[in-house]
Amino acid sequence: MITRRRFLQTAALAGAATAAGALRWYGPLRSLSLRAARRFDGFVRSPEARLRAHFDYLNLDAEGVREFFADYERYRSNFRRRSPFPPDVYTTYLMSTNFFQEGADESRLVRYVLFSDPYLTPCYNPLARFDET
């Protein structure tokens, strides 16, 4: 015959094992669902729309966003418009604009300047500040 104490011990042990298993699999399941969501988003929305959604707090120049992706496709041969973004797209976009030259002011219009790649434009550094004394 099972006693109340034995039942509670068994239930606590089973609960702890279930919680440990859930914590163990939470990370892989979360990353799998995020990857699936990125793939679906890439299939549904254009790269321009995804970039504007990522930087929804900035006022992006629409023509500049189109020019950036045209240059990105030209200089990065592995870019596919309907695939998830490579990790450097957002950083490359901001470095290719006047955002940092204008003091990272979020209220100003962000315009595309040129494609920022140290191998293509080695002298372009939007983060440089020059002492004018």
Residue, then its C-alpha position, 0 to 999 in steps of 0.5 A: m500500500i502506498t502512503r501519502r508520504r511516498f506518493l508526495q516523494t514520488a511526485a516531487l521526484a517526477g516533477a524535478a525530473t520533468a523540470a530538468g528535462a524541460l530546462r535542458w530542451y528549452g534552449p534547442l527548441r527555442s533556437l529551432s523555433l527562432r530559425a523557423a520564424r526567420r525562414f518564414d519571415g524571409f519568405v514572406r517579406s522583402p529584405e527592405a521590409r525586414l530591415r525597416a521592421h528591425f530599425d522601426y525606431l529610425n527614419l530610413d530613406a526608402e531609396g537608400v534601403r533599396e540601393f543598399f540591398a542592390d550593393y549588398e547583392r553585388y558585393r556579397s555573392n552568397f546573399r539570397r533575398r528570400s533567405p534569413f539575413p546573414p549576421d552582418v546585414y544590420t551592422t553593415y547597413l548602419m555603417s553604410t549610412n550617415f547615422f554615426q556621422e550625424g551623431a547617432d541622432e534617431s530623429r534624423l533621416v538615415r541616408y545610405v552613403l556607400f557600401s561599407d566594406p574595408y576591402l572595398t572602401p578602406c578609407y571610409n570610417p563613419l565612426a572616426r572623429f577628427d579633432e579640429t583644433 
